[in-house]
Amino acid sequence: MGFRLQVLLLTFLQALALFSQEAISAGHHGSSVGHHGRVLKHGRKQVTSCNLFQGNWVFDPSWNPMYDSSSCPFIDAEFDCIKYGRPDKQFLKYAWKPDSCNLPRFDGADFLNRWRGKKIMFVGDSLSLNMWESLSCMIHASVPSAKNTFVKKDPISTVNFQDYGVTLSLFRTPYLVDIVREDAGRVLKLDSIEAGKYWKDMDMLIFNSWHWWTHKGDDRPFDYFQDGTNLYKDMDRLTAFYKGLSTWGKWVDTNVDPSKTKVFFQGISPTHYQGREWNSPKKNCQGELQPLTGSTYPAGAPPEAGVVSKVLSNVKYPVYLLDITTLSQLRKDAHPSTYSGDHSGNDCSHWCLPGLPDTWNQLLYAALIM
């Protein structure tokens, strides 16, 4: 069976499992759950009486963002949709409601006290940047008078909440594995993570990768893939992603101490460049003003989500999957689109701040306290 067919089969089985979960949730509707249950073997997605990632978006006129973009010093122009002219605010009035429990409201002071003296790092691409800036703003709004320092560099940027000794960092590495300049050119080494030396001393790690794996031609920052001793000008991108992410999984098993460090995988953040995926005559996210109703996405799970699940099933370390894919697929309205201060054209890949990544961080917080 070819690798792509294996991934598609795994994606189908995930969808079947999700359908079964919905049926179970429907059968227990009305029950109140206040805690997480056990973790599945090897720490796959938490299988509990509360599935935080199964639910729907509910319009709530009283719902307000946890911060104002104009008062947060950490937001990049590309995510600041309100500043750059987005006229509607309706996209900020939708709250994520899990089917089987209540999602706790984020409490930045509580977060800082729980992680006092600790180091937290997001590792990945610009979707990690999106989530890191969101969490920084959420915490800042909760403790606006707390001292902080902000240093933005490549590859490591850091917000330090000094009164609590909490360091919140971002390490930019779109593929997780290394790009090395050699005689042949720039080589993406699918079996090498030298950059991992910067991640070892953290108390919490939140990883993410996928979007850059699809880039081709001049848009990709390397010339060759290296698999073992072989160089390839191109590869099937799902196969390459699987090999690179498997290297990351081995790195986690070898280098992370489960008694010290919590590890999350951010999950696949979807794009909305193909209106047919949600049965719309529109070409993309431009002009979308509300989420999809219900709890399923017409096009189903993307095959790259199946790759993530396949790799995590082979990782021995208890990695928690923040399974944000479906709930984010429903938010075709939440992208910067043309209201970006630093992104030409129509951005249906990243997300407005405040906006959807705040919910991702609410889910992270819930995973830590429930």
Solvent accessible surface area in square Angstrom, and as a share of the most:
residue,aa,sasa,rsa
1,M,147,0.66
2,G,47,0.45
3,F,39,0.16
4,R,114,0.42
5,L,103,0.51
6,Q,62,0.28
7,V,0,0.00
8,L,85,0.42
9,L,79,0.40
10,L,49,0.24
11,T,13,0.08
12,F,122,0.51
13,L,86,0.43
14,Q,57,0.25
15,A,49,0.38
16,L,90,0.45
17,A,62,0.48
18,L,48,0.24
19,F,136,0.57
20,S,53,0.34
21,Q,48,0.21
22,E,43,0.19
23,A,60,0.46
24,I,100,0.51
25,S,16,0.10
26,A,74,0.57
27,G,66,0.64
28,H,124,0.55
29,H,148,0.66
30,G,71,0.69
31,S,61,0.39
32,S,112,0.72
33,V,28,0.16
34,G,64,0.61
35,H,115,0.51
36,H,27,0.12
37,G,36,0.35
38,R,167,0.61
39,V,66,0.38
40,L,70,0.35
41,K,152,0.64
42,H,68,0.30
43,G,3,0.03
44,R,28,0.10
45,K,63,0.27
46,Q,31,0.14
47,V,76,0.44
48,T,19,0.11
49,S,67,0.44
50,C,1,0.00
51,N,19,0.10
52,L,1,0.01
53,F,17,0.07
54,Q,5,0.02
55,G,1,0.01
56,N,50,0.26
57,W,22,0.08
58,V,59,0.34
59,F,99,0.41
60,D,39,0.20
61,P,96,0.60
62,S,87,0.56
63,W,54,0.19
64,N,86,0.44
65,P,44,0.28
66,M,34,0.15
67,Y,16,0.06
68,D,81,0.42
69,S,12,0.08
70,S,103,0.66
71,S,72,0.46
72,C,13,0.08
73,P,77,0.48
74,F,2,0.01
75,I,26,0.13
76,D,34,0.18
77,A,35,0.27
78,E,24,0.11
79,F,0,0.00
80,D,11,0.06
81,C,1,0.00
82,I,51,0.26
83,K,144,0.61
84,Y,87,0.33
85,G,45,0.44
86,R,14,0.05
87,P,104,0.65
88,D,31,0.16
89,K,101,0.43
90,Q,68,0.30
91,F,5,0.02
92,L,21,0.11
93,K,47,0.20
94,Y,27,0.10
95,A,4,0.03
96,W,12,0.04
97,K,91,0.39
98,P,11,0.07
99,D,54,0.28
100,S,25,0.16
101,C,16,0.10
102,N,134,0.69
103,L,28,0.14
104,P,35,0.22
105,R,118,0.43
106,F,14,0.06
107,D,65,0.34
108,G,0,0.00
109,A,34,0.27
110,D,41,0.21
111,F,1,0.01
112,L,0,0.00
113,N,77,0.39
114,R,130,0.47
115,W,27,0.09
116,R,124,0.45
117,G,55,0.53
118,K,80,0.34
119,K,67,0.29
120,I,0,0.00
121,M,4,0.02
122,F,0,0.00
123,V,0,0.00
124,G,0,0.00
125,D,2,0.01
126,S,16,0.10
127,L,1,0.01
128,S,0,0.00
129,L,4,0.02
130,N,0,0.00
131,M,0,0.00
132,W,1,0.00
133,E,0,0.00
134,S,0,0.00
135,L,0,0.00
136,S,0,0.00
137,C,0,0.00
138,M,1,0.00
139,I,0,0.00
140,H,31,0.14
141,A,41,0.32
142,S,49,0.32
143,V,18,0.10
144,P,92,0.58
145,S,110,0.71
146,A,12,0.09
147,K,136,0.58
148,N,47,0.24
149,T,59,0.34
150,F,75,0.31
151,V,74,0.43
152,K,94,0.40
153,K,143,0.61
154,D,126,0.65
155,P,54,0.34
156,I,52,0.27
157,S,4,0.03
158,T,31,0.18
159,V,0,0.00
160,N,46,0.24
161,F,1,0.01
162,Q,90,0.40
163,D,75,0.39
164,Y,36,0.14
165,G,36,0.34
166,V,0,0.00
167,T,29,0.17
168,L,0,0.00
169,S,6,0.04
170,L,2,0.01
171,F,7,0.03
172,R,85,0.31
173,T,14,0.08
174,P,36,0.22
175,Y,4,0.01
176,L,1,0.00
177,V,4,0.02
178,D,17,0.09
179,I,66,0.33
180,V,52,0.30
181,R,185,0.68
182,E,70,0.31
183,D,158,0.82
184,A,54,0.42
185,G,17,0.16
186,R,75,0.27
187,V,0,0.00
188,L,0,0.00
189,K,32,0.14
190,L,3,0.01
191,D,86,0.44
192,S,22,0.14
193,I,22,0.11
194,E,125,0.56
195,A,19,0.15
196,G,0,0.00
197,K,133,0.56
198,Y,103,0.39
199,W,0,0.00
200,K,107,0.45
201,D,81,0.42
202,M,20,0.09
203,D,10,0.05
204,M,0,0.00
205,L,2,0.01
206,I,0,0.00
207,F,0,0.00
208,N,5,0.03
209,S,0,0.00
210,W,24,0.08
211,H,27,0.12
212,W,75,0.26
213,W,4,0.01
214,T,65,0.38
215,H,56,0.25
216,K,122,0.52
217,G,57,0.54
218,D,154,0.80
219,D,99,0.51
220,R,20,0.07
221,P,44,0.27
222,F,5,0.02
223,D,36,0.19
224,Y,58,0.22
225,F,1,0.00
226,Q,33,0.14
227,D,41,0.21
228,G,38,0.36
229,T,132,0.77
230,N,80,0.41
231,L,75,0.37
232,Y,87,0.33
233,K,124,0.53
234,D,75,0.39
235,M,34,0.15
236,D,60,0.31
237,R,22,0.08
238,L,7,0.03
239,T,31,0.18
240,A,0,0.00
241,F,0,0.00
242,Y,48,0.18
243,K,70,0.30
244,G,1,0.01
245,L,3,0.02
246,S,25,0.16
247,T,23,0.14
248,W,0,0.00
249,G,3,0.03
250,K,145,0.61
251,W,22,0.08
252,V,0,0.00
253,D,55,0.28
254,T,111,0.64
255,N,47,0.24
256,V,16,0.09
257,D,70,0.37
258,P,86,0.54
259,S,104,0.67
260,K,95,0.40
261,T,7,0.04
262,K,102,0.43
263,V,4,0.02
264,F,6,0.03
265,F,0,0.00
266,Q,0,0.00
267,G,3,0.02
268,I,4,0.02
269,S,3,0.02
270,P,11,0.07
271,T,52,0.30
272,H,0,0.00
273,Y,88,0.34
274,Q,76,0.34
275,G,3,0.03
276,R,181,0.66
277,E,60,0.27
278,W,11,0.04
279,N,122,0.63
280,S,21,0.13
281,P,140,0.88
282,K,90,0.38
283,K,170,0.72
284,N,36,0.19
285,C,5,0.03
286,Q,94,0.42
287,G,48,0.47
288,E,20,0.09
289,L,94,0.47
290,Q,99,0.44
291,P,10,0.06
292,L,32,0.16
293,T,130,0.75
294,G,43,0.41
295,S,25,0.16
296,T,80,0.46
297,Y,13,0.05
298,P,70,0.44
299,A,58,0.45
300,G,32,0.31
301,A,36,0.28
302,P,23,0.14
303,P,41,0.26
304,E,22,0.10
305,A,14,0.11
306,G,0,0.00
307,V,0,0.00
308,V,3,0.02
309,S,21,0.14
310,K,49,0.21
311,V,3,0.01
312,L,2,0.01
313,S,57,0.36
314,N,97,0.50
315,V,3,0.02
316,K,149,0.63
317,Y,11,0.04
318,P,72,0.45
319,V,0,0.00
320,Y,15,0.06
321,L,15,0.07
322,L,0,0.00
323,D,34,0.17
324,I,0,0.00
325,T,7,0.04
326,T,33,0.19
327,L,0,0.00
328,S,0,0.00
329,Q,9,0.04
330,L,0,0.00
331,R,7,0.02
332,K,17,0.07
333,D,3,0.02
334,A,1,0.01
335,H,3,0.01
336,P,0,0.00
337,S,9,0.06
338,T,64,0.37
339,Y,69,0.26
340,S,18,0.12
341,G,33,0.32
342,D,103,0.53
343,H,68,0.30
344,S,107,0.69
345,G,60,0.57
346,N,33,0.17
347,D,0,0.00
348,C,0,0.00
349,S,14,0.09
350,H,19,0.09
351,W,0,0.00
352,C,1,0.01
353,L,1,0.00
354,P,5,0.03
355,G,15,0.15
356,L,2,0.01
357,P,0,0.00
358,D,11,0.06
359,T,13,0.07
360,W,0,0.00
361,N,0,0.00
362,Q,9,0.04
363,L,0,0.00
364,L,0,0.00
365,Y,8,0.03
366,A,0,0.00
367,A,17,0.13
368,L,31,0.16
369,I,51,0.26
370,M,46,0.20
